[in-house]
Amino acid sequence: MKKFPNALVIMIGFILLSAILTYIIPQGQYERITNPETNQVTVIPGSYKTVNAEPVSILKTMLSIPEGIVDRADLIALILLIGGCFYIIEKTGALKEGITYLTIKLNGKEEIVLIVVSIIFLIAGALMGLQEEIIAMMPVLLYLTSRLGYNAFVAIAISFGSAILGASFSPINPFAVVIAQKETGLEFLSGSGYRLFILAIAFIVWMFMIIRYANKNKVEKLVEKNELVKKVSIRSIIILTLVGIAFVILIIGMMKYNWGFNEMSAEFFTLGILVGLIGKLGMNGTIETYIDGFKELVFAAMIVGFASSISIILKQGMIIDSIIYGLFTPMQYLPKSLAAVSMMASQSVLHFPVSSYSGQAILTMPILAPLSDLIGISRQVCVLAFQYGAVMTDLIYPTQGALMAIIAIAGIPFDQWFKFIFKFTLVILGVGAVAIVIAVFIGF
C-alpha cells in the first residue's frame, strides 16, 4: 500500500494546481473602493468584468512560496515562540505533574473532562476566532487525552474542532459574523438570540458525536504505578499558575487592547524565560530548550507559510473574483430556501482557495447582500450562510494552514484525519443548512 503524501507535499501540489488554474479560469475582477477612515477595501456589487492578465508563471509560482512565508511571518513567529515556551514548560516537568495529578483526581470522569475542555475552546472560538494559537497547545492536549485514555483525533476534536464550531456559529466572532454584518449593513449583535440557540444545538450534536467516537476508540491510559501517590511540587504549582495568568492576560489583551500575533509572541517568549529560570534550567539551558522547541515546530510553521502561497497565486492570477462570480450569480434564479442553502454551499467551496474567512467576508458580503435582496431573503440569512458554510470547512480543507500544522504535530496523515472528521463536519453543516431553511421560513 502506497504511503499518503506528506503534508508539505500536499501543499506543494495545491500550489502547482493553483498556478495551473490561472491558465484555465478566465481572469476577471470587481471594482473596489477604499474607506479613507478605516482603510478597508470594499467590493462594488455588479462591477465584475473580465480583464486581460498574464497567468502565473513557474517562476512566480516558486517565488510565491517565500512570499507566503513572509506574508505569514507574524504567525510563524507565534507558532515557534509559543511552541518553544510550552517545550520549556514540559521540560521543567510541571506540565506532566499537573496533568498527572488532574487525571488521577478525575479518574472515572473522563467524559466530563472532554465536555469542559470542549466548552472552553468553543467559547474561545466564539469570542475571538481562536485557531492558530491552538497549534502550540497541541503537545499539552495530546498528553492530556492520552492520560484519559483517548487518541489524538479526540485531542484535536475537543480543541481545534470545538473552536471552529464556536467561531462558525458565534454571534460575536469579530473575524466572521461581525465583519459580515458590517459589510451587509446590519447592526452589531443583531440576530444574536437565534445564533446562540443554533450554536447550542450544534454543540450538543458535536459533543454527542465526539463522546460516542471517544468511547468506542479508547486507548490504554498512560498512568504509571508510581504516579498514583505523586503530588505536584511547589515549583510546578508556581509555573502552572504563571501559565494560567499568561492566558488571562492573553484574553484581556486580545479583547480589550486588540492584541495581534506579535504581542502574543512577546508575552509567551517572556513566559518561557521566566518558567525556565524558575524551573532551574538556567539561562543557557532555557535558550537551548527554546531551540529544541523551535526544531519540533519548524515543519508546522512552514506549512502555514506554504498554505499562504496558494492565495497569493490566485490573487496574482486574478481568478478569485471570477470564481466568486461563477459561484454566486446563478442563485438569483433559485427558490428562496434553495438559494440560501446554495449560498452556504458556495461559501464552503470558495473557502478552499480563500483560506481567510475574514477576507472571504469582505470579498463576498458586498456582492451577496444586494443579491439576497433580489432573491427575497434577508441579509441576516446571507450572513448565516457565510458563517456556517465558510468557517466550518476549516476542519477539512488542506489549504487551512493551522489544521495541517496541528495534524502534523499530532502525527496524523491528512487522509486519516479527513476520514475521521468528514462525517462530523457534514452533520454540523447539515445542522447549519436546516437552521438557514428555518430562518428563511420565519423571516429571520
Secondary structure, DSSP 8 states (H G I E B T S, - for coil): ------HHHHHHHHHHHHHHHHHHS--EE--EEE-TTT--EEE-TT--EE-------HHHHHHHHHHHHHHTHHHHHHHHHHHHHHHHHHHHTHHHHHHHHHHHHTTT-HHHHHHHHHHHHHHHHHHH---TTHHHHHHHHHHHHHHHT--HHHHHIIIIIHHHHHHHH-SS-TTTHHHHHHHTT--TTTTHHHHHHHHHHHHHHHHHHHHHHHHHT-------GGGTT----HHHHHHHHHHHHHHHHHHHHHHHS---HHHHHHHHHHHHHHHHHHTT-HHHHHHHHHHHHHHHHHHHHHHHHHHHHHHHHHHHTT-HHHHHHHHHGGGGGS-HHHHHHHHHHHHHHHTTT---HHHHHHHHHHHHHHHHHHHT--HHHHHHHHIIIIIGGGGT-TT-HHHHHHHHHHT--HHHHHHHHHHHHHHHHHHHHHHHHHHHHHT-
